[in-house]
Amino acid sequence: MDDVFFLDLKKKIDNALDHANGHPPVVVVDLAPVKQIDSRGLGSLLLEADRLTASGGKLKIVNASPPIVDLMRLVGVDHFLDVNGGTKN
């Protein structure tokens, strides 16, 4: 994950919050192109999830590779994020 990915994510969340019209926004983050993630990446996802949660929304992670899902579970991130490693469903 790089800074461009997170700038795009921040813009996507800003847009979702700006256009929520009283409905809790759900932002789906497709991690299919992400091959590895570090603590900075996990922290950024948590920060953005917290912004959405504060507005009643939700951040949903989809298409994360098995190693990334395993890492999220190992460090407990899956307790704060909706992590679905396989599909967008």
C-alpha positions in Angstrom: 0.0 0.0 0.0 1.3 3.4 -0.8 0.4 7.0 -0.2 -1.6 7.3 -3.5 -3.8 4.4 -2.4 -4.6 6.1 0.9 -5.1 9.5 -0.7 -7.7 7.9 -3.0 -9.3 6.1 0.0 -9.5 9.4 1.9 -11.1 11.1 -1.1 -13.6 8.2 -1.5 -14.5 8.4 2.2 -14.8 12.3 2.1 -17.1 11.9 -0.9 -19.2 9.2 0.8 -19.6 11.4 3.9 -20.4 14.5 1.9 -23.1 12.7 0.0 -24.6 10.5 2.8 -27.8 12.6 3.0 -28.5 11.2 6.4 -27.8 7.6 5.5 -24.9 5.8 7.0 -22.3 5.4 4.2 -20.7 2.0 3.5 -17.3 2.3 1.8 -15.9 -0.8 0.2 -12.1 -1.1 -0.1 -10.9 -3.6 -2.6 -7.5 -4.9 -1.5 -7.0 -7.2 -4.5 -4.1 -5.2 -5.9 -2.4 -5.0 -2.5 0.3 -7.7 -2.0 1.5 -6.6 1.4 0.5 -4.3 4.2 2.5 -2.9 7.2 1.5 -1.2 10.4 1.2 2.1 8.7 -1.3 0.7 6.2 -3.3 -1.0 8.9 -3.3 2.2 11.0 -4.6 4.2 8.0 -7.4 1.7 7.4 -8.4 1.9 11.1 -8.2 5.8 11.0 -10.5 5.9 8.0 -12.8 3.3 9.5 -13.1 5.4 12.6 -14.0 8.5 10.6 -16.9 6.5 9.0 -18.0 4.9 12.2 -18.2 8.3 13.9 -20.8 9.2 11.2 -22.7 5.9 11.5 -21.0 4.4 8.5 -18.9 1.4 7.9 -15.6 0.5 6.1 -15.7 -2.9 4.4 -12.6 -4.7 3.2 -12.9 -7.1 0.3 -10.6 -9.3 -1.8 -7.8 -9.2 0.7 -5.2 -11.9 0.1 -5.1 -14.8 2.7 -1.8 -13.5 4.2 -3.3 -10.0 4.7 -6.5 -11.5 6.2 -4.3 -13.6 8.5 -2.3 -10.6 9.6 -5.5 -8.6 10.3 -6.8 -11.4 12.4 -3.5 -11.9 14.2 -3.2 -8.2 15.3 -7.0 -7.9 16.0 -7.8 -5.5 13.2 -10.7 -7.7 12.2 -12.5 -6.7 15.4 -12.7 -3.1 14.1 -13.0 -3.7 10.3 -15.4 -5.8 8.3 -12.8 -8.0 6.6 -13.9 -10.4 3.8 -10.9 -11.9 2.2 -12.7 -13.6 -0.7 -15.4 -11.6 -2.3 -17.4 -8.4 -2.5 -20.5 -10.0 -1.0 
